């Protein structure tokens, strides 16, 4: 009887309550990410939006704000420097994206061939990606130096006069584009190389049996199969190229003059050199909207093309 009574009393007792950290483990795991997002993304974004509609001044008492509605945005559309920066940014995006995707595709096609030391070449091509952009910009700055730079030294060896790579309006922007192409091309190469290796082999075997030439195989088999990856790589490079800042700032700070003023560089100068935080925030807001719209339209168009029924 005593044993039965103890058993009944044990079954009537409530189960032990789990510790609070175990009950809230899911929230604790995501808490660091949520806190970092709020501190470093959400709050700064709200502050930037508030500044975009205000005239912000630095005083001895701190930061003062005056609500001015859309004056900063109207100023942006009337600013000739902004129009110049938009043109330079579009030129930068077009040239470097075309060069990086084209060279990346060419290198990927070469690496799919049976060449010797393919693994070694692939490893060497990855080196520019892992180098910090600031270090790359400083190294190329000295390589472009007019008196003792390696490029002018090589030109002197063949009897060509030194070129002012970074101080001539005709050369500076394109010289910095070459730096970006050198560092970013391995990124497109890796993505396209992985895509080529994942393509099915049956269409290639059928094309070879039909007697297709290498160019016909590339045009009718490789490109259509690789198109989804190629479009994604292009979008990634367009967005990243439009946000270029570090290399230009390190090498010429947008010079000579304003010949290399991209949108991101202009935003930085307005905010941290001219201390016009309201106008800088408005420019940043407009720039982000344009990138979001371009990416959204691009993705919808690509998805619509591939979702459409094919004969």
N, C-alpha and C positions, 0 to 999 in steps of 0.2 A: 504493500500500500504506500509506503514512504517513497519507494522508487517511482511509482506511478504519479504521486503528487508532485515530486520534483520535476518529472518530465512534463506534466501539464503546466506547471509554473514557468518552465523554460520556453514552451511554445507560446505562452501568452505574452512574454516580454517582447518589446519592439526591437527590431534589429539595430545594431550600433550605427550611429550617424557618421557618415564619411567626413573626413576633414574638409574645411572650406576650400582649400587649394585644389583638392581632388574634384569637388563639386563644380568648381569654376575653372577647370584645367583648360578647356577650350578657349575661354576668354583670356586667360593668362598667356597662352601661346601666341595669340594674335595681338596682344596688347602692345608689345614693342613696335610692331609695324604700324599699328594705328596711331600710336603716339608720334612716331617719326613723320608719318604722313600729315598729321594735323599741324605739327610744329614747323615742318620744312616745306610743305606744299599747300595745304589748305589755308592756313593763316596768311602766309605771304601772298597767295593769290588774291584773297579778299582785300588785303592791304593795297596791292597793286591796282585792283579795280577801283577802289576808293580814291587812290591817288590820281587815276586817269581822268576823273571828273573834277579834279581840284587843282588849285594853284598852291603848290607846296613850297614853303620857304624855311630856310634854316635860320634861326635866331638864337640869341643867347639863352632864351628861355626854353629852347627846344624846337621841335618841328611844328609849324603852324600850317593850317589848311583852310583854303577858301573855296567853297563849292562854286564852280564856274560852268556847270553843265557840259556842253560838248565843245567848248572852245579849244581844248587841246587837240581834239580830233579834226576840227576845222583847220587848225594851224598845220596839222600834219599833211592834209591834202593840198595846202597852199605852199608848203615848204619846198623850195627847189632842191635842197640837199636831200630830202627824202626821195624825191623823184629820181635824183641821180643815184642814190643808194639802191633803189629798187632796180634800176637798169643794170647796175654793177652786179647786184645779187643774182639777177636772172642770167647775166652773162657767165658768172662764176658757176652757177648750177648747171647750165647747159653744157659748158665746155668740160668741166671735171666729171660730170655724170657720164657723158658720152665717152670720154676717154677711159674712165675707170671700168665701166661695164664692157666696153669694147676690148680693152686689154685683158680684163679678167676672163672674158669668154675665150679670147685667143690663147691665153696661157692654159686655161682648163682643157681646151681641145688638144693642145700640144701634150699635156700630161696624160691624156687618155691613150696616147700612142705608146708603143713599146720602145721607150727610150731608156738609155742606160742611166743609172743613178737618179731615177725618178723620185725616190724617197728623199734623197739629199736635196734635190732642187726644190721639192715641196717644203721641206723644213727651212731652207734659206728664204723662200718667198714669204714665210710667216713672220720673219724677223721685224719688218717695218710695223706690223700691227701691234706688237707688244711694246714698242718704244713709245715713251710719253710724247705727246704732240709738242710740248714746250721744248723738250730736248731736241726733237727733230728740227723745229724752227730755228733754234740757236745754231745747230750744226750747219744747216743749209745757209743761214745768214753769213757765216764765215766762209762757206764755200762760194758764195756769191760776191764776196768782198772784192772791190775793184782793184786793189793793189796786190794782195797776196792770196786771193781766193783761187781754188783749184781750177775753176772753169776758165778764168782769165789766163791762168798759167798755161793751160792746155791750148787756148787760142793763141797765146804768144808763141808757143812752140811751132805753130804752123803759119806764123806771120800775120795773124789777125789782131787788130787793135783791141784793147780792153773794152768790155761792155759794162755800162752802169746798170747792172741787172735790177737793183732795187731802188735806184734814184732817178731812173728815166721813166717818164709817164708811159712810154710805148712798151716797156718791158716789165715793169714792176708787177703788175697784176698777173700776167701770164707766168712770170717766174715763180710767184707764190702758188699759182695753180699747179705747176709742176711738182711742187713739194707735196701738195695734197694728193695728187695722182699717185706719186711714189708711195705714200703711206697707205692710201685707202684701196688701191688696186688689189692687194692680196686678200682683202675682205671679200670683194666680189669674186675673186678667183676661187676661194675656198667654197663659197656657196654654190657657184656654178659647177665646180669640179665635183662636189658631192651630188649635185643634181644629174650630171652626166653619168656618173657611176651607177646611179639608181634607175636609169632608163632601161626599159625592157630591150632585150637583144633580138627578139623575133622580127620586128620591122627592119632591122639592119640586115639580117640574114635574107629576108625576102627581097630587099632592094639589091643586095649583092647578086642574088640569083637572077634577077631581072637585068643585070648588067648596068646598073646605075653608076654614074661617076661619083667621086667624092663630093664634088660641089652639089650634085643633085641629091645625094644622101643628106648632106647638111641642110639644104634648103627645104626638102620635102619631108624629112624624117626628124632630124635633130632639132631644128628650130620649133616646129609645132609641138613636139613632146616637151621641150625645155621652156616653152613660152611662159607657163605659170610661174616657174622659179625666176625666170628672167624679169618678169614684170614686178615681182616682189622685190628683187634685188634693186631694180631701178627706183622703185618707190623709196626704199630705205636710203639709197644714196642721195636722192633728191632732197629728202627731209634733212639728212645730215649735212649736205653741202650748203643748204640754205642757212644753216645755223653756224656757219664758219665764223670763228672769231680769233681763236688762240694764235694760229699761225700768222695771220695778218697783223695782229696787235704786236706780237713779239718781233716781227721782222721789219715792219715799216710804220706801225701805228696808223695805218690807213693811208699813208703817203705813197708817193710824193703828192702834196696837196690833199685833195679829196679823191684821188684817182682810184683808191681801193676802199672807199667807204661802203661797206656792205650794210645791210639793215641792222644786224646784230652789233656791229661796230658803232654805228650811229646811235643806237639805243644806249650803249655803254657810255659813249662820250657825252650825250645829253644828260645822262643821270649822274655820272661820277666825275666828269670834268667840268661841265657847266652847272652841275647841282640843280638841274631842272627835273626833279623827280616826277612831277605830274605829267609833263610832256613825254618823258622817257617811258613812263608807265603806259601812256596812251599808245605810243609807238609799239611797245611790246604787246599790248592787247591786240592791236590791229594785225601785227605780224603773226601772232598765234592763230587768230581767226582765219587768216589767209591759208596758213599751213593746214589747219584742220579741214577747211573747205576743199582744198586741193586733194588731200589724202582721201577724204570721204568720197568725192566725185570719182577719183581714180579707182578706188576699190569697188565702188558700185558698178562702174563701167566694166571693169575686168570681170567681176562676178556675173554681171548680166551676159557678157559675151560667152562665158563658159557654162552658164546655166541654160542658154538658149538651145533648143533642140537642133540637132545636126542631122543632115540627110545621110 
